[in-house]
Amino acid sequence: MRVHRGNRMSATPFPRNRAALAAAPAADAPPARPRTTPLLRSAADLTPSLFDQVVCAIGLILLWDALLSVMMSAPSQRFILRAGGAPESSGDTIKQLIFAGLYATALLRIVMLHGVRAFRYLSIPMALMVVLAIASSQWSHDPSLTIRRSVALVGTTIFGLYVGLSYGEVALARLIHRAVFVLAVLSALLAVGLPSYGLMPAEQGSQWRGVFSHKNGLGDAMAFGLTAGLFVLRSRPVTDTMALVWRLGTFAIMAGCLAMSGSATALIVATAGMTLVMLVTHRQDAGSLALELYGGTMVIMLAAIFALLNLESIVTLLGRDITLTGRTLIWDFAFRMIEQQPVLGYGFSAFWSGLDAPGALFWRTSGRFDIHAHNGFIQTTLDVGLLGLGLFLVAYVIYLSRIARIVPVDRSGAARWHIVFAMMLLLGNVAESSLLIQNGLLWFLFTAFQTRLAKTVHAHALTPRPAAGRRPKLQNGIPVAESRS
């Protein structure tokens, strides 16, 4: 029957009994949320299957260059340089087979779960960097080495795409925290139980290196683990007391390994990362976040100016010399070499590869046997020139623009992890070379987070625009469409 309301007619049937009346929606009730489309997946869909979780965890540990470095070499072999200019390793073939299996599995799972169209989420400038690395074999002094490592770079990129499609921001941060905790426990046991494996050589300070090939690797892993764990704790607070005690215990173990590694760079990255996590998770509204980020940026700039004016005192306090443990000598040499081949560089991963490599001149003149530039941006320029560095900068700017687009409409706060990672990506490459590296962690993570963010932006673009004054709601970084009744 129809119900008269003034001069208007309503097509809403009148409930016949009290139960039906209670079940009927109120006139001013908000519209029911419809099911999301396959492109706008729910939070539950972002959690991969158990098989994919195991594959991603194993890959994450391998990309940190942990465990295999210990299992496949004797203690005295972990720092011997071959004539090829790379660390001696008796397990190169085995490692190549393991990584090949990992990357083939990732490619197969991408095609099975997401189809070939999933590659549209891959950052175009990053893909062009990979193509440039392959093409650089044409001017590399060691073409076969450049080809082999370029193929590994392709695999690393594919694995990053696979993880970015499988995990949301919080889930991936949780995976990083758990993987680093396992590595921290194993490193502590190795350093205490088998110091010949778990400590640096006595002439290099005897700091902890654990299951990593170098103390800086241990420090970098702990910095990422602490930052990721704090983000998960702030984004998904723990209410159970025992769970909170367990979480704090994992922080204590990782912080202890970080301190024992003696890595000043990792300590700076961890401090900055955890501070930024506290900053971006303190407020939920975009206006407060913008204000705090502006204030934080100003503090960082003032701190940088203060550091430059008091550089000698600061490096002395950190136990370093004014050359930053010889890094400024390497950078001066690298800049002079870049001037000779600025556009295309010397070929991907070939600058330090051998006694006849361009970088061998530095070994003969300085007596130091460094195998990278100790700066990710300088090393990238040496490998693929200013063209490659420019492509990275374009990819980074696109990443920042997408962050600025998604964070204001993300009520869950998950997308704010991208702000933290963007900062850690830069800091992690100031004093170490970990940007464009085959089987490298930061390149993998950059690909994964670029993919995750690109997918979120794509889904957000397909979401109908809300009414004026309303913002679309995100579930774990994915916009959920709402219909109008």
Salt bridges, closest charged atoms under 4 A:
ASP52 OD2 - ARG109 NH2 2.84
ASP65 OD1 - LYS95 NZ 3.71
ASP92 OD2 - ARG82 NH1 3.30
GLU169 OE2 - HIS418 NE2 2.74
GLU292 OE2 - ARG283 NE 3.94
ASP332 OD2 - ARG336 NE 3.40
ASP370 OD1 - ARG368 NE 2.90
ASP370 OD2 - HIS374 NE2 2.92
GLU432 OE2 - ARG327 NH2 2.60
GLU432 OE1 - HIS374 ND1 3.84
GLU482 OE2 - ARG33 NH1 3.19
GLU482 OE1 - ARG470 NH2 2.73
